[in-house]
Amino acid sequence: MRPDPRPLALALAAALTAAAGCTDVVEQRVFHRSACEVCHAPLVAGEPHGIETAHPWHYVACTTCHGGQDRVCDGELGGTDDAPTCDGDWVYDKDRSHVSPGGGPRYLKNLSPAALDAVPPDYLRFVNPGDLRVADRTCGLCHQAEVKALRTATMRHTAGELA
C-alpha cells in the first residue's frame, strides 16, 4: 500500500508559504529621480504614484515653476541638468529642497492682501507658481502672451463689481 501524499504536500505548501512571508521589507529611495518626485510621486511597484505631471505633453521640471532644489547632493553637484552627477551621495533633505518662507507665514490661505504682498517672491513662487506676482518667472517662461493678456483681463481688475 502506498502512503497518502496529501499530508506531505500540505506540509510542503505550508512551509513554502511561511518562508515566503519571512522576508525583509526594504524601503528603497531612488535618488536618480528628482528630490521632488522621490517624496511627492513615490514608486509603487515601479510606477510613480502621487502628484501628476503638470505638463504630460512636454516635460517641465518641478523646479522650473516652483523653484527650490530638485537635486540634493552631500558633495559637489556636477554634470548637466539632464545627467547630473554627485561626488558624494544623493540625499533627500526637505529643508534643502523646499524654498523657505523666511520670516513670513508658511500658509497663505487666510492672509489679507497686504500680508500676501509681504510674502517673499521665491516662497510665493514655491507655493503658488500661477500667482501673477511671480508668473513672469514661472508660466511666463513659456507662455509670455497668456501672462501678458491675463494682466489686463477684465476679470483681474473688476472682480466683484457686477451687481
C-alpha positions in Angstrom: 0.0 0.0 0.0 1.3 3.5 -1.0 1.4 6.3 1.6 -1.1 9.2 1.2 0.9 12.1 -0.4 -1.6 14.7 0.7 -0.2 15.4 4.2 3.3 15.7 2.8 2.1 18.1 0.1 0.1 20.2 2.6 3.2 20.4 4.9 5.4 21.4 2.0 2.9 24.1 0.9 2.7 25.5 4.5 6.5 25.6 4.8 6.8 27.5 1.5 4.1 29.9 2.4 5.7 30.6 5.8 9.2 31.1 4.2 7.8 33.5 1.6 6.3 35.6 4.3 9.5 35.8 6.3 11.5 38.1 4.0 12.7 41.6 5.0 10.8 44.5 3.5 13.3 47.0 2.1 12.3 50.6 1.5 14.2 51.9 -1.5 14.6 55.5 -2.4 15.7 56.1 -5.9 17.9 59.2 -6.0 18.4 59.4 -9.7 14.9 60.9 -9.8 14.4 64.4 -8.7 14.0 65.0 -5.0 10.5 66.3 -5.7 9.5 63.0 -7.2 11.1 60.8 -4.6 8.6 62.3 -2.0 5.6 63.6 -3.9 5.5 60.7 -6.5 7.0 57.7 -4.8 7.3 54.4 -6.8 4.8 51.8 -6.1 5.6 48.5 -7.9 8.0 50.5 -10.1 5.4 53.1 -11.2 5.2 56.7 -9.8 2.1 57.5 -7.7 1.1 60.8 -6.2 1.2 64.1 -7.9 0.6 64.1 -11.7 2.9 65.8 -14.1 1.6 69.3 -14.9 2.8 69.1 -18.5 2.4 65.5 -19.7 2.8 66.6 -23.4 6.2 68.3 -22.7 8.5 67.6 -19.7 8.9 70.6 -17.4 10.9 70.0 -14.2 9.0 70.8 -10.9 11.6 73.5 -10.1 11.0 75.3 -13.4 7.7 76.5 -11.9 8.1 76.0 -8.2 11.8 76.9 -7.6 13.7 75.0 -5.0 16.4 72.3 -5.5 15.4 69.2 -7.3 18.8 67.5 -6.9 20.4 67.5 -3.5 23.9 66.1 -3.1 26.0 65.9 0.1 29.1 66.6 -2.0 29.7 68.6 -5.2 26.9 68.6 -7.7 28.1 68.5 -11.3 27.2 67.2 -14.8 24.3 68.7 -16.7 20.6 69.2 -16.0 19.8 66.0 -18.0 22.6 64.0 -16.4 23.6 65.4 -13.0 26.5 63.8 -11.1 27.3 63.9 -7.4 30.8 63.2 -6.0 29.1 62.3 -2.7 25.7 60.7 -2.1 22.3 61.8 -3.4 20.2 62.7 -0.4 16.6 63.7 0.2 16.6 66.7 2.5 13.2 68.5 2.7 14.8 71.7 4.2 17.4 71.9 1.4 14.9 71.0 -1.4 12.0 73.3 -0.4 12.0 77.1 -0.5 11.9 78.6 2.9 9.2 81.1 3.8 11.9 83.1 5.6 10.4 85.1 8.4 7.0 85.1 6.7 4.0 82.8 7.2 4.2 79.2 5.9 0.5 79.1 5.0 -1.1 81.7 2.7 -4.8 80.8 2.7 -6.2 83.3 5.2 -3.8 86.2 4.7 -5.0 89.7 3.9 -4.0 91.3 0.6 -1.4 93.4 2.4 0.1 90.3 4.2 0.2 88.4 0.9 2.1 91.3 -0.7 4.7 90.9 2.1 5.4 87.2 1.2 8.8 86.7 -0.3 8.5 86.2 -4.1 10.6 82.9 -4.0 8.3 81.4 -1.4 5.2 82.7 -3.3 6.5 81.0 -6.4 7.1 77.8 -4.5 3.6 77.6 -3.0 1.6 79.2 -5.9 3.6 79.5 -9.2 0.4 80.7 -11.0 0.2 83.9 -8.9 0.5 86.9 -11.2 3.2 88.5 -9.0 5.6 85.6 -10.0 4.0 84.4 -13.3 6.8 86.0 -15.4 9.3 83.7 -13.7 7.0 80.6 -13.9 4.3 80.2 -16.5 5.6 83.2 -18.4 8.8 81.4 -19.3 6.9 79.5 -21.9 3.5 81.3 -22.1 4.5 85.0 -22.3 1.5 86.1 -24.4 -1.0 84.4 -22.0 0.5 86.0 -18.9 0.5 89.4 -20.6 -3.1 89.0 -21.6 -4.1 87.9 -18.1 -2.5 91.0 -16.6 -5.0 93.2 -18.5 -8.0 90.9 -18.4 -11.3 92.3 -17.1 -11.7 89.5 -14.6 -8.5 90.5 -12.9 -9.4 94.1 -12.1 -13.2 94.2 -11.9 -13.9 91.2 -9.7 -17.0 91.9 -7.6 -18.1 95.0 -9.4 -21.1 93.4 -11.1 -24.2 93.8 -9.1 
